[in-house]
Amino acid sequence: MLRSLLTVAYQSPSWPTTHSVVQAHPSITTRRAMPSLSEPPRHLLPELGRKLFGHKGSLKQLPENGSTTSPAHADLPPFACGLTGTSVEVLEPRRCEVEGIVPSWLEGNLFRNGPGVWDIETKGGQTYSVAHWFGGLTVMHKFQITAGKVTYRNRHLNREAEHYIQAENQEPGVMLWSDPCGTLLGRAFSLFKQAAVKGPSSFEGYTDPQTGKPGNPNVGVTVGKYRDNQLVTRTDANVLLSLDPEDLTVTNKLNYTSILPEAKGVNSASHVERDDVKGLTYDFTMDFTARLKGMYHLFCIPDDVRQEPYLLAKIQDDPCYIHSFASTENYLILMVWPCVMDPLRMMINRSVFHDLQWMPEKGVKLHVVDKRKGGKGHVATYRHDAFFAFHQINAVESGDDLLLDVSAYSDNQILVQLHRTNMLFGLNPMAAAIPTRITLPNLPAAMADGKNSIKDATSRMLAAEQFGFELFTIHPDLKCKPYRYCWGTSCQPGESYFTCLVRLDVESGAHQIWQEEGTYPGEPIFVPRPGGGQEDDGLLLSVVLAGLSCVAAWYHLSEGTYSD
């Protein structure tokens, strides 16, 4: 079970048939064209501060006992306590109160990470507020499960940045641009301004004013296994932080270029592709050519330090924001959607919102790469009408076709909708990411015609009715293989935060919902029961924010029945 739990990702955060709604109690308490992204409502940031902290700007006005919302939160949604203030640091393991029974076979460590520090009091008496969901400073979480008992601890990974903000009332340049608009996609692009010229080694960049120690960049989107059995946290940039799996302290700062010089570039994918059986990590870096096109370097890094990393392919295409890519048994699929970066304008304007262009006329390029060492490299290219996505569900080889399942948005406006003021004030509901199957037909014929002969991809909805589906998981043994079930989060129509868990049957198109009023589930993890005979025989784990009580609970749901 440790492998399944250790290699999970994320957080910082989920057609005509009948679906069922399951009410449950916690088992364990603890496509339109547009030239660019819209300007976020920056004038609401001061208003947000007033609502949270009153006129004194004191974080101490946040509720401490967790019983009800405070007057400062009265006109904000219940999930505001998860998007405001600063998470309490728990440096030593704490025993969690358990309601129900933890199965005896469920043992190991569950690591989660994501944004958890939003609003920081400065020495000048002001409150510095992070503008975008992606920009919150990282908190690392660890649940240890042993003999039916659960302990919890966490650690702020960016104490140096917190101290810098307290002293300077702005984030260090290596973290996020001081312009509130520039905090969008901070983990990817905040590093760009400096590192685009000097390379990944420049990610050091600032000093903690309290300790004088070098500060770390804000790296905290996914967590998983890496070379030499390291536990690392990743982001959308060519920088990783190695962590002590016991106390969660940062032990080293890494980048791909240092062990594979061909892996040039500042940008990378938060969500790597792992082969845990063979002990391999697949990822890419993206560099800029002299004419400011993107050069993508796809590579493989073995866990065994006695084996050398190796480059799989170099692909030139538009420089785009890409959060993840896909893998089948024999191929990688790099999806280049038309969310295009203009590096020169970004550096001049200091704003991602103005200069991350949506160009739907370009469509989506799907580059197929042979993932075998010494293989054929970039073997085929497909095209699909424009869409945007953060994550892919699974990808398989089916006869001569490649089947790629993603949750697709019609455009990239979700990036604006994840601005904190939009989420907290409900200005615009969250767009729905529709679970979609993309077919890359007749790969042998496409390979015979060559990678420069672009073929058409087709698609269909995976579900029988349209609903949003994000932050998903499948049975870990069915990665790159035919599968039936996936589990994820969903946001109900008109809402701006995830409110339920969903199980989707990709064969029948039916889906099933778990929802409890006043709770907001995080990305689920499916843990199969040892010896289980069915694909959905196991537990679904999710860290759930109980908004009205301002506490987090850890739920497990028994699959098959989808009950607690």
Helices and strands as residue ranges (DSSP letters): H 2-6, E 20-22, H 44-53, G 59-61, G 71-73, G 78-82, E 94-95, E 108-117, E 119-121, E 127-129, G 133-135, E 137-146, E 149-156, H 159-168, G 180-183, H 186-189, H 192-198, G 200-203, E 222-226, G 227-229, E 230-234, E 240-243, E 250-254, G 256-258, E 267-268, E 273-275, E 280-288, E 294-302, E 310-317, E 326-327, E 331-336, E 339-341, H 343-349, H 352-355, E 356-358, G 360-362, E 364-370, E 378-384, E 392-398, E 401-408, H 414-417, H 420-425, E 434-440, H 443-449, E 455-456, E 458-461, E 470-473, G 476-478, E 485-490, E 500-505, E 511-514, E 519-521, E 525-528, E 538-546, G 547-549, E 551-558
